[in-house]
């Protein structure tokens, strides 16, 4: 943790009872006297923190991110450090309350982070084309879907999962089951997206479009329209879009009517007459040149799919209603923009006709109608795309693809050349899917009373090679949990395996994963000169535990802050070996010690107690989970201006509406979701990026 907090908190102890103005003045003095040497101007701002800029109480109010950091270190007992006088709980609580009050004042007029114009990623593009043309299968092999449903069990409208499902996992992008081929024949590859190292792959800052990429999208749209799989049998829009009218005299009227419907869907809003005329004239020109009606409409579809209005997700930088008074950084979105946000959030696709009809009537934003539409969308089977996309990225399960436990040490992980990871990844994804479909409490993500299990996965947990015969397509059964050590997104084999090396567990990696995924508080990158673990001879190594080997990092002052924060979370999971198998002792016979503290306050001695504490302190998890969801829903990083909405969502969940669908609805009806920043991106102080 940053050194500055030592001076801050030590001074605050002396200013109890806490007075905002007085304390702020003394904070300024403390910054000047004790902090600015390391955190000041002239290139000395370590960690990019310049505390010399805080010259008054007003200056503190103008830095909400700094206030949030202050609240965090006080709330989590990070400061004062162990070698300083302790801070009485009553004083600490009063300080946090006062700082929170200052923060709320600071955030009232703070603009929301702008969402830059961006194109659809591969997953969104595929779904948009499927929905636009009413196709009965994907146009690409969707390797983004780690979990493959091999039967039609996803029925959210019934709010009940079956007791048994057949699924598969294709972590290595192979067609492993030789069933119906995925993807349309002849379709060009989608231009490769950057992988999101932080956040989600729908983030706007990852999705640019260069001229070279534009060429690729033109080729892609042509190959889709020319694919032999775009035919009467597999294309639901064939009768109203591509089939030839019975009478030639009806062609002109049919073209305009059909294109008006197609373009409204593709561009997510009604098209003006000039645009409609342009596309109608293009189609008529194809007919005049001798093309058949079907060929002409295929060419037009190709043109539509290549249009920026289809490829780009864009919100107007102008106010839709000048009569509405609003901070330009918090302006209500239009109903058509709302329809697109909803469809991208729940379906990763374009709005359907029902949403567009309500938007055209300017009724979609009305709370009762909006609530009903959100319910409809979550009950629609297209919501499976949310379950395909969000949980795997949230849990970072792609990391499991590269996990290769040592074959000699963990022979049970391998069966006839296949890795158990193909089964591991399905367990947390099926849990998430169940909680969504059955609308269960989000707390069950941490501590459910059931899990999903295949024979091969069951054998892995037992450390056995008796894996059964199902490898490629697996039968997963829903089983009750009598062992509190099992279950949930933290202690499943997938997470334990992907946070281990081929031969041992990685407590630091596991702790960082929990901080990032469960509490949405990712640690800062380690210093560039972090030393490697000390080399020891084999005899000495045999006598050490992992906790003892990692103690060297805690001896460095610039490492200790983060390690104090993450190590205890990682060591809490040390009973789970590199493939998730429970162990009480290390290979050298030493006992596994998992004891520690959560948030520097709550002691635990076992992994079960650790999970129970997270459930008891569920407010922290719920807020973090809501923050992940909001970031995914908006396609941007969450900023300080979003904090009041996240607090409100968390409070509602704590008051009893903590079911998965309730939390999702709270996100979709929150202020950040319903507002946009229409300030120019290059203007100062709006949190946006400068234009190139």
GUMI-757826 format. One line per field, with one value per residue (C-alpha): residue number from 1; residue in three letters; x negated, y negated, z negated. Coordinates in steps of 0.05 Angstrom, whole numbers. Each point is the difference from the previous one (the first is absolute). Example, Ala and Ser with C-alpha at 12.3 -4.5 7.8 and 13.67 -1.06 7.14 Angstrom:
residues 2
nr = 1; 2
rest = ALA; SER
c1 = -246; -27
c2 = 90; -69
c3 = -156; 13
***
This chain:
residues 692
nr = 1; 2; 3; 4; 5; 6; 7; 8; 9; 10; 11; 12; 13; 14; 15; 16; 17; 18; 19; 20; 21; 22; 23; 24; 25; 26; 27; 28; 29; 30; 31; 32; 33; 34; 35; 36; 37; 38; 39; 40; 41; 42; 43; 44; 45; 46; 47; 48; 49; 50; 51; 52; 53; 54; 55; 56; 57; 58; 59; 60; 61; 62; 63; 64; 65; 66; 67; 68; 69; 70; 71; 72; 73; 74; 75; 76; 77; 78; 79; 80; 81; 82; 83; 84; 85; 86; 87; 88; 89; 90; 91; 92; 93; 94; 95; 96; 97; 98; 99; 100; 101; 102; 103; 104; 105; 106; 107; 108; 109; 110; 111; 112; 113; 114; 115; 116; 117; 118; 119; 120; 121; 122; 123; 124; 125; 126; 127; 128; 129; 130; 131; 132; 133; 134; 135; 136; 137; 138; 139; 140; 141; 142; 143; 144; 145; 146; 147; 148; 149; 150; 151; 152; 153; 154; 155; 156; 157; 158; 159; 160; 161; 162; 163; 164; 165; 166; 167; 168; 169; 170; 171; 172; 173; 174; 175; 176; 177; 178; 179; 180; 181; 182; 183; 184; 185; 186; 187; 188; 189; 190; 191; 192; 193; 194; 195; 196; 197; 198; 199; 200; 201; 202; 203; 204; 205; 206; 207; 208; 209; 210; 211; 212; 213; 214; 215; 216; 217; 218; 219; 220; 221; 222; 223; 224; 225; 226; 227; 228; 229; 230; 231; 232; 233; 234; 235; 236; 237; 238; 239; 240; 241; 242; 243; 244; 245; 246; 247; 248; 249; 250; 251; 252; 253; 254; 255; 256; 257; 258; 259; 260; 261; 262; 263; 264; 265; 266; 267; 268; 269; 270; 271; 272; 273; 274; 275; 276; 277; 278; 279; 280; 281; 282; 283; 284; 285; 286; 287; 288; 289; 290; 291; 292; 293; 294; 295; 296; 297; 298; 299; 300; 301; 302; 303; 304; 305; 306; 307; 308; 309; 310; 311; 312; 313; 314; 315; 316; 317; 318; 319; 320; 321; 322; 323; 324; 325; 326; 327; 328; 329; 330; 331; 332; 333; 334; 335; 336; 337; 338; 339; 340; 341; 342; 343; 344; 345; 346; 347; 348; 349; 350; 351; 352; 353; 354; 355; 356; 357; 358; 359; 360; 361; 362; 363; 364; 365; 366; 367; 368; 369; 370; 371; 372; 373; 374; 375; 376; 377; 378; 379; 380; 381; 382; 383; 384; 385; 386; 387; 388; 389; 390; 391; 392; 393; 394; 395; 396; 397; 398; 399; 400; 401; 402; 403; 404; 405; 406; 407; 408; 409; 410; 411; 412; 413; 414; 415; 416; 417; 418; 419; 420; 421; 422; 423; 424; 425; 426; 427; 428; 429; 430; 431; 432; 433; 434; 435; 436; 437; 438; 439; 440; 441; 442; 443; 444; 445; 446; 447; 448; 449; 450; 451; 452; 453; 454; 455; 456; 457; 458; 459; 460; 461; 462; 463; 464; 465; 466; 467; 468; 469; 470; 471; 472; 473; 474; 475; 476; 477; 478; 479; 480; 481; 482; 483; 484; 485; 486; 487; 488; 489; 490; 491; 492; 493; 494; 495; 496; 497; 498; 499; 500; 501; 502; 503; 504; 505; 506; 507; 508; 509; 510; 511; 512; 513; 514; 515; 516; 517; 518; 519; 520; 521; 522; 523; 524; 525; 526; 527; 528; 529; 530; 531; 532; 533; 534; 535; 536; 537; 538; 539; 540; 541; 542; 543; 544; 545; 546; 547; 548; 549; 550; 551; 552; 553; 554; 555; 556; 557; 558; 559; 560; 561; 562; 563; 564; 565; 566; 567; 568; 569; 570; 571; 572; 573; 574; 575; 576; 577; 578; 579; 580; 581; 582; 583; 584; 585; 586; 587; 588; 589; 590; 591; 592; 593; 594; 595; 596; 597; 598; 599; 600; 601; 602; 603; 604; 605; 606; 607; 608; 609; 610; 611; 612; 613; 614; 615; 616; 617; 618; 619; 620; 621; 622; 623; 624; 625; 626; 627; 628; 629; 630; 631; 632; 633; 634; 635; 636; 637; 638; 639; 640; 641; 642; 643; 644; 645; 646; 647; 648; 649; 650; 651; 652; 653; 654; 655; 656; 657; 658; 659; 660; 661; 662; 663; 664; 665; 666; 667; 668; 669; 670; 671; 672; 673; 674; 675; 676; 677; 678; 679; 680; 681; 682; 683; 684; 685; 686; 687; 688; 689; 690; 691; 692
rest = UNK; UNK; UNK; UNK; UNK; UNK; UNK; UNK; UNK; UNK; UNK; UNK; UNK; UNK; UNK; UNK; UNK; UNK; UNK; UNK; UNK; UNK; UNK; UNK; UNK; UNK; UNK; UNK; UNK; UNK; UNK; UNK; UNK; UNK; UNK; UNK; UNK; UNK; UNK; UNK; UNK; UNK; UNK; UNK; UNK; UNK; UNK; UNK; UNK; UNK; UNK; UNK; UNK; UNK; UNK; UNK; UNK; UNK; UNK; UNK; UNK; UNK; UNK; UNK; UNK; UNK; UNK; UNK; UNK; UNK; UNK; UNK; UNK; UNK; UNK; UNK; UNK; UNK; UNK; UNK; UNK; UNK; UNK; UNK; UNK; UNK; UNK; UNK; UNK; UNK; UNK; UNK; UNK; UNK; UNK; UNK; UNK; UNK; UNK; UNK; UNK; UNK; UNK; UNK; UNK; UNK; UNK; UNK; UNK; UNK; UNK; UNK; UNK; UNK; UNK; UNK; UNK; UNK; UNK; UNK; UNK; UNK; UNK; UNK; UNK; UNK; UNK; UNK; UNK; UNK; UNK; UNK; UNK; UNK; UNK; UNK; UNK; UNK; UNK; UNK; UNK; UNK; UNK; UNK; UNK; UNK; UNK; UNK; UNK; UNK; UNK; UNK; UNK; UNK; UNK; UNK; UNK; UNK; UNK; UNK; UNK; UNK; UNK; UNK; UNK; UNK; UNK; UNK; UNK; UNK; UNK; UNK; UNK; UNK; UNK; UNK; UNK; UNK; UNK; UNK; UNK; UNK; UNK; UNK; UNK; UNK; UNK; UNK; UNK; UNK; UNK; UNK; UNK; UNK; UNK; UNK; UNK; UNK; UNK; UNK; UNK; UNK; UNK; UNK; UNK; UNK; UNK; UNK; UNK; UNK; UNK; UNK; UNK; UNK; UNK; UNK; UNK; UNK; UNK; UNK; UNK; UNK; UNK; UNK; UNK; UNK; UNK; UNK; UNK; UNK; UNK; UNK; UNK; UNK; UNK; UNK; UNK; UNK; UNK; UNK; UNK; UNK; UNK; UNK; UNK; UNK; UNK; UNK; UNK; UNK; UNK; UNK; UNK; UNK; UNK; UNK; UNK; UNK; UNK; UNK; UNK; UNK; UNK; UNK; UNK; UNK; UNK; UNK; UNK; UNK; UNK; UNK; UNK; UNK; UNK; UNK; UNK; UNK; UNK; UNK; UNK; UNK; UNK; UNK; UNK; UNK; UNK; UNK; UNK; UNK; UNK; UNK; UNK; UNK; UNK; UNK; UNK; UNK; UNK; UNK; UNK; UNK; UNK; UNK; UNK; UNK; UNK; UNK; UNK; UNK; UNK; UNK; UNK; UNK; UNK; UNK; UNK; UNK; UNK; UNK; UNK; UNK; UNK; UNK; UNK; UNK; UNK; UNK; UNK; UNK; UNK; UNK; UNK; UNK; UNK; UNK; UNK; UNK; UNK; UNK; UNK; UNK; UNK; UNK; UNK; UNK; UNK; UNK; UNK; UNK; UNK; UNK; UNK; UNK; UNK; UNK; UNK; UNK; UNK; UNK; UNK; UNK; UNK; UNK; UNK; UNK; UNK; UNK; UNK; UNK; UNK; UNK; UNK; UNK; UNK; UNK; UNK; UNK; UNK; UNK; UNK; UNK; UNK; UNK; UNK; UNK; UNK; UNK; UNK; UNK; UNK; UNK; UNK; UNK; UNK; UNK; UNK; UNK; UNK; UNK; UNK; UNK; UNK; UNK; UNK; UNK; UNK; UNK; UNK; UNK; UNK; UNK; UNK; UNK; UNK; UNK; UNK; UNK; UNK; UNK; UNK; UNK; UNK; UNK; UNK; UNK; UNK; UNK; UNK; UNK; UNK; UNK; UNK; UNK; UNK; UNK; UNK; UNK; UNK; UNK; UNK; UNK; UNK; UNK; UNK; UNK; UNK; UNK; UNK; UNK; UNK; UNK; UNK; UNK; UNK; UNK; UNK; UNK; UNK; UNK; UNK; UNK; UNK; UNK; UNK; UNK; UNK; UNK; UNK; UNK; UNK; UNK; UNK; UNK; UNK; UNK; UNK; UNK; UNK; UNK; UNK; UNK; UNK; UNK; UNK; UNK; UNK; UNK; UNK; UNK; UNK; UNK; UNK; UNK; UNK; UNK; UNK; UNK; UNK; UNK; UNK; UNK; UNK; UNK; UNK; UNK; UNK; UNK; UNK; UNK; UNK; UNK; UNK; UNK; UNK; UNK; UNK; UNK; UNK; UNK; UNK; UNK; UNK; UNK; UNK; UNK; UNK; UNK; UNK; UNK; UNK; UNK; UNK; UNK; UNK; UNK; UNK; UNK; UNK; UNK; UNK; UNK; UNK; UNK; UNK; UNK; UNK; UNK; UNK; UNK; UNK; UNK; UNK; UNK; UNK; UNK; UNK; UNK; UNK; UNK; UNK; UNK; UNK; UNK; UNK; UNK; UNK; UNK; UNK; UNK; UNK; UNK; UNK; UNK; UNK; UNK; UNK; UNK; UNK; UNK; UNK; UNK; UNK; UNK; UNK; UNK; UNK; UNK; UNK; UNK; UNK; UNK; UNK; UNK; UNK; UNK; UNK; UNK; UNK; UNK; UNK; UNK; UNK; UNK; UNK; UNK; UNK; UNK; UNK; UNK; UNK; UNK; UNK; UNK; UNK; UNK; UNK; UNK; UNK; UNK; UNK; UNK; UNK; UNK; UNK; UNK; UNK; UNK; UNK; UNK; UNK; UNK; UNK; UNK; UNK; UNK; UNK; UNK; UNK; UNK; UNK; UNK; UNK; UNK; UNK; UNK; UNK; UNK; UNK; UNK; UNK; UNK; UNK; UNK; UNK; UNK; UNK; UNK; UNK; UNK; UNK; UNK; UNK; UNK; UNK; UNK; UNK; UNK; UNK; UNK; UNK; UNK; UNK; UNK; UNK; UNK; UNK; UNK; UNK; UNK; UNK; UNK; UNK; UNK; UNK; UNK; UNK; UNK; UNK; UNK; UNK; UNK
c1 = 0; -24; -46; 43; 53; -48; -3; 74; 28; -50; 22; 74; -7; -19; 60; 56; 57; -5; 14; -1; -28; -50; -23; -7; -44; -44; -2; -28; -54; -15; -6; -50; -40; -2; 26; -18; -73; 22; 69; -11; -15; -63; 2; 1; 72; -12; 57; 25; 27; -11; 24; -27; 60; 47; -3; 69; 64; 27; -59; 14; 72; -25; -38; 52; -47; -47; 58; 19; -71; 2; 65; -28; -63; 39; 57; -46; -47; -58; -20; -28; -52; -17; -58; 43; 50; 67; 60; 62; 58; 47; -47; -13; 75; 12; -56; 25; 71; -25; -43; 58; 42; -53; -3; 75; -4; -58; 36; 66; -22; -57; 11; 6; -58; 13; 8; -40; 28; -21; 15; 32; -47; 4; 51; 46; -8; 18; 62; 21; -3; 36; 57; 2; 9; 36; -50; 6; -75; -63; -40; -66; -27; 10; -63; 19; 51; -40; 63; 39; 71; 12; 75; 51; 4; -9; 72; -2; 74; 12; -49; -23; -62; 4; -35; -46; -29; -46; -54; -69; -58; -45; -58; -48; 48; 8; 64; 0; 68; 9; 72; 33; -55; -1; -7; 24; -39; -45; 3; -65; -34; 19; -57; -37; 18; -48; 10; 21; -55; 43; 75; 43; -10; 59; -38; 3; -74; -18; 45; -28; 7; -59; 6; -32; 52; 55; -23; 5; 71; 20; -26; 35; 67; -6; -16; 59; 49; -29; -3; 40; 25; 38; 59; 75; -7; -48; 19; 63; 4; 0; 75; 3; -68; -32; 54; 25; 70; 52; 14; -55; 42; -6; -75; -13; 50; -26; -72; 16; 43; -51; -59; 35; 10; -71; -34; 38; -25; -71; -10; 40; 46; 47; -35; 13; 27; -67; -32; 59; -2; -74; 6; 63; -35; -60; 45; 38; -66; -20; 66; -9; -70; 31; -7; 57; 42; -35; -69; 19; 24; -62; -43; 41; -7; -75; 0; 41; -47; -60; 31; -29; 71; 2; -72; -7; 34; 8; 38; 15; -43; 58; 59; 61; 46; -25; 57; -30; -47; -60; -74; -28; -40; 65; 49; 59; -10; 52; 48; -36; -66; 33; 25; -71; -30; 52; -10; -76; 3; 48; -7; -67; 39; 45; 70; 59; 63; 36; -54; -4; 76; 0; -59; 35; 60; -47; 26; -58; -31; 63; -16; 57; -9; -76; 6; 47; -46; -60; 40; 19; -72; -25; 54; -19; -47; -47; -20; -42; -51; -8; -16; -47; -39; 0; -17; -59; -32; 18; -32; -58; 11; -39; -62; 17; -17; -74; 1; -42; -11; -61; 22; -43; 21; 74; 14; 74; 7; -9; 44; -14; -37; 54; -6; 50; 1; 52; 46; -25; 22; 72; 10; -1; 35; 57; 5; 6; 50; 42; 0; 22; 54; 29; -10; -37; -39; -67; -30; 8; -56; -45; 33; 54; 30; -9; -48; -5; -43; -22; -33; -67; 5; 21; -62; -44; 25; -16; -68; 21; -12; 68; 29; 55; 6; 30; -53; 23; 74; 12; 61; 2; 46; 24; -21; 12; -61; -11; -72; -7; -70; 30; 43; 2; -42; -59; -17; 15; -53; -2; -23; -47; -34; -7; -32; -54; -65; -9; -29; 26; 52; -9; 29; -18; 36; 60; 2; -4; 56; 46; -16; 14; 59; 36; -14; -15; -62; -57; -70; -49; -52; -62; -63; -46; -56; 37; -52; 13; 14; -66; -38; -7; -29; 46; -9; 20; 57; 30; 7; 35; 74; 22; 17; -72; -29; 42; -17; -57; 47; 31; -68; -1; 39; 23; 26; 28; 62; 28; -23; 34; 63; -2; -43; 49; 55; -44; -25; 72; 6; -64; 39; 19; -58; -20; 59; 50; -10; 6; -63; -17; -75; -52; -41; -55; 47; 8; 70; 37; 11; 58; 13; 5; 45; 52; -2; -52; 57; 33; -43; 8; -36; 29; 21; 72; -3; -30; 60; 48; -31; 9; 73; 6; -32; 41; 9; -71; 10; 68; -27; -60; 44; 46; -61; -22; 70; 5; -67; 22; 68; -29; -62; -45; -39; 40; -18; 11; 65; 30; -11; 68; 36; -42; 15; 74; -1; -39; 49; 59; -33; -16; 72; 22; 0; -65; 23; -39; 55; 16; -72; -2; 64; -29; -60; 44; 43; -58; -20; -65; 37; 54; -47; -58; -55; 10; -59; -52; -51; -57; 28; -38; 28; 49; -41; -2; -58; -29; 17; -57
c2 = 0; -70; -33; -63; 33; 4; -76; -8; 50; -17; -72; 18; 36; -66; -36; 40; -17; -7; -69; -2; -71; 4; 69; -21; -58; 45; 51; -54; -15; 74; 7; -57; 21; 75; 25; -46; 20; 66; -21; -70; -38; -4; 74; 25; 25; 73; 44; -61; -30; -75; -19; -71; -15; 8; -72; -5; 36; -19; 31; 65; -2; -7; 66; 54; 56; -23; -1; 70; 23; -33; 35; 66; -1; -21; 49; 59; -17; -7; -63; -17; 54; 50; -40; -62; -13; 34; -41; 9; 33; -57; -51; 42; 8; -74; -18; 48; -28; -72; 18; 36; -63; -42; 52; -3; -76; 7; 50; -37; -38; 44; 22; 73; 29; -8; 62; -10; 22; 72; 58; 65; 56; 69; 27; -60; -1; 73; -8; -63; 34; 61; -43; -48; 56; 48; 55; 66; 6; -40; -27; 15; 56; -37; 19; -56; 48; 44; 39; 36; 21; 66; -1; -55; -5; -76; -23; -61; -11; 63; -22; 72; 37; 76; 48; 23; -34; 20; -51; -5; -48; -18; -37; 14; -24; 70; 31; 56; 31; 8; -24; -50; -46; -69; -62; -17; 29; -48; -56; -38; -3; -57; -49; 18; -41; -22; 42; -40; 7; -37; -4; 30; 9; -46; -60; -58; -17; 68; -4; -48; 7; -16; -7; 68; 30; -35; 38; 65; -16; -14; 68; 32; -30; 24; 71; 2; -22; 49; 60; 60; 8; -66; 36; 8; 58; -34; -73; -21; -67; 33; -9; -74; -21; 42; 41; -28; -32; 38; -58; -40; -63; 5; 0; -74; -5; 65; -23; -64; 35; 55; -46; -46; 58; 27; -68; -17; 64; -6; -73; 6; -59; -21; -22; -66; -4; -17; 63; 43; -29; 13; 74; 8; -31; 46; 61; -24; -12; 72; 23; -46; 29; 70; 28; 42; -26; 48; -21; -74; 8; 40; -58; -49; 42; 0; -76; -7; 46; -43; -66; -39; -8; 76; 13; -58; -7; -75; -48; -71; -55; -47; -6; 34; -47; -70; -15; 48; -34; 43; -1; 18; 55; 31; -6; 48; 48; 5; 59; 29; -5; 34; 56; 12; -2; 51; 47; -3; 13; 59; 28; -26; -19; -50; -20; 40; -30; -3; -45; -43; -8; -26; -45; -29; -15; -33; 46; 48; -44; -1; 39; 50; 14; 4; 49; 44; 0; 19; 59; 20; -3; 42; 52; 1; 57; -50; -17; 63; -45; -39; 65; 19; -65; -34; 55; 30; -69; -21; 63; -4; 73; -5; 5; 73; 15; -8; 38; 64; 36; 45; 67; 41; -35; -8; 58; -1; -66; 37; 53; 31; -63; -48; -50; -3; -75; 14; 21; -49; -61; 24; 2; -75; -17; 48; -29; -71; 24; 33; -62; -42; 48; 14; -72; 20; -45; -24; 20; 72; -14; 3; 52; 43; 63; 36; 7; 33; 61; 49; 67; -27; -62; 42; 44; -62; -25; 68; 1; 64; 24; 35; -53; 38; 0; -68; -48; -41; -9; 5; 14; -47; 16; -50; 26; -25; -20; 28; -22; -75; 1; 10; -45; -71; -41; -6; 71; 38; 40; -47; -60; 41; 30; -64; -35; 53; 17; 70; 23; -45; -49; -75; -36; -69; 15; 27; -59; -49; 39; -6; -74; -13; 46; 5; -69; -39; -29; 22; -8; -47; 31; 22; -43; 15; 22; 51; 54; 72; 50; 16; 59; 55; 69; 59; 21; -70; -4; 64; -31; -65; -15; -46; -53; 2; -5; -61; -37; -35; -45; -26; -25; -54; -63; -11; 72; 7; -43; 43; 65; -16; -9; 60; 54; 18; 9; 47; 40; 10; 47; 40; 63; 4; 30; -18; 38; -17; 64; -12; 9; -9; 7; -19; 53; -11; 17; -71; -21; -48; -65; -40; -47; -74; -61; -26; -76; -2; 10; 68; 60; 68; 66; 43; -7; 12; -57; -44; 13; -11; -67; -22; 19; -37; -61; 8; -74; -4; 57; -26; -69; 28; 47; -58; -41; 56; 4; -75; -1; 57; -32; -67; 24; -46; -4; -19; -69; -39; -30; 70; 10; -27; 47; 59; -17; -3; 67; 31; -28; 28; 68; -2; -18; 66; -8; 37; 50; 1; -29; -53; -23; 0; -41; -50; -8; -12; -51; -37; -72; 17; 49; -52; -59; -18; -52; -44; -46; 0; 54; -49; -49; -4; 31; 48; 63; 15; 13; -54; 5; 22
c3 = 0; 15; -51; -3; -43; -59; -7; 15; -50; -55; 5; 1; -66; -31; 29; -32; -6; 75; 29; 76; 9; -58; 19; 73; -20; -43; 56; 46; -52; -6; 75; 2; -60; 6; 67; 57; -1; 31; 26; 26; 63; 41; 18; -71; 0; -16; 24; 40; -64; -8; -69; 6; 44; -60; -25; -33; -19; 68; 34; -38; 24; 71; -6; -12; 19; -56; -49; 21; -14; -69; -16; 24; -42; -62; 10; 12; -58; 48; -36; -49; 10; -54; -27; -12; -56; 15; 20; -46; 37; -17; 28; 62; 13; -9; 48; 53; -7; 7; 60; 32; -10; 34; 56; 12; 7; 47; 44; 9; 61; 23; 72; 18; 39; 75; 43; 64; 66; 12; 46; -19; -20; 32; -50; 8; 76; 6; -43; 36; 68; -26; -29; 59; 51; -48; 11; -36; -17; -8; 59; -35; -43; -65; -39; -49; -30; -47; -17; 55; -14; 35; -14; -4; -76; -6; -12; -44; 6; -40; -55; -10; 21; 11; -46; 55; 62; 57; 16; 30; -4; 57; -33; 57; 56; 28; 28; -50; 8; 75; -6; 46; 26; -30; 43; 70; 58; 37; -51; -9; -68; -46; -8; -64; -61; -54; -61; -61; -52; -51; 0; 55; 74; 16; -29; 49; -8; 30; 61; 52; 75; 46; 77; 7; -46; 39; 62; -38; -22; 72; 20; -59; 18; 72; -20; -49; 54; 50; -47; 25; -72; 7; 31; -8; -49; -49; 7; -37; 36; 69; 13; -19; 24; 55; 35; 66; -2; 38; 47; 33; -6; -76; -1; -12; -57; -29; 2; -38; -52; -11; -4; -49; -47; 10; -8; -63; -32; 27; -18; -65; 17; 56; 64; 35; 70; 31; -29; 20; 71; 6; -18; 43; 60; -12; 2; 61; 36; -12; 31; 59; 11; 9; -70; -28; -57; -48; 24; -6; -71; -19; 27; -41; -63; 12; 4; -64; -39; 22; -20; -59; -27; -9; -22; -49; -67; -4; -43; 22; -30; 5; -49; 27; -38; -10; -49; -51; -48; -16; -12; 68; -34; -25; 57; 9; 58; 54; 3; 60; -36; -60; 45; 25; -70; -24; 59; -6; -75; 0; 70; 27; 62; 33; -27; 24; 30; -67; -29; 62; 2; -72; 15; 61; -45; -51; -54; -13; -54; -43; -63; 2; 74; -8; -58; 40; 60; -43; -27; 71; 23; -58; 13; 74; 19; 32; -72; 5; 34; -65; -35; 58; -4; -68; -51; 38; 8; -71; -29; 50; 19; 65; -42; -11; 73; -14; -66; 7; -66; -2; 32; -47; -64; 20; 45; -21; 38; 67; 31; 68; 21; -23; -57; -56; 12; 54; -57; -52; 39; 4; -76; -15; 65; -15; -70; 28; 52; -55; -43; 60; 25; -69; -23; -62; -48; 28; -67; 23; 49; -62; -43; 35; -28; 67; 57; 69; 8; 54; -12; 23; -44; -60; 10; 2; -67; -29; 33; 36; 71; 2; 46; 36; 75; 19; 24; 59; -17; -74; -43; -60; -58; -51; -68; -71; -39; -69; -3; -12; 29; 70; 43; 24; 48; -47; -21; 65; 36; 60; -40; -43; 61; 41; -60; -8; 35; 29; -67; -56; -21; 6; -60; 26; 66; -37; -47; 58; 35; -61; -8; 73; 14; -67; -29; 64; -32; 45; -29; 34; 45; -38; 3; 58; -46; -41; -17; 19; -56; -34; 26; -52; 4; 6; -73; -25; 49; -26; -68; 20; 11; 56; -52; -26; 70; 18; -64; 35; 38; -64; -23; 54; -19; 72; 3; -70; 12; 56; -30; -66; 41; 45; -32; -55; 52; 40; -60; -21; 60; -12; -19; 74; 39; 71; 29; -55; -40; -75; -41; -74; 8; 52; 34; -51; -58; -25; -21; 47; -37; 28; -58; 11; -2; 49; 9; -56; -50; 3; -20; 32; -11; 55; 73; -22; -50; 55; 46; -57; -15; 72; -5; -66; 31; 63; 11; 26; 49; 24; 14; 37; 40; 18; 22; 47; 28; 11; 35; 46; 12; 21; 36; -41; -64; -62; -27; -65; 27; 2; -75; -24; 48; -23; -72; 15; 36; -58; -52; 39; 2; -74; -13; 32; 76; 10; 52; 64; 43; -51; 0; 76; 2; -50; 47; 61; -37; -33; 13; 36; 46; 17; 11; 44; 4; 61; -12; 55; -16; 6; -51; -66; -63; 32; -10; 74; 46; 45; 73; 44
***
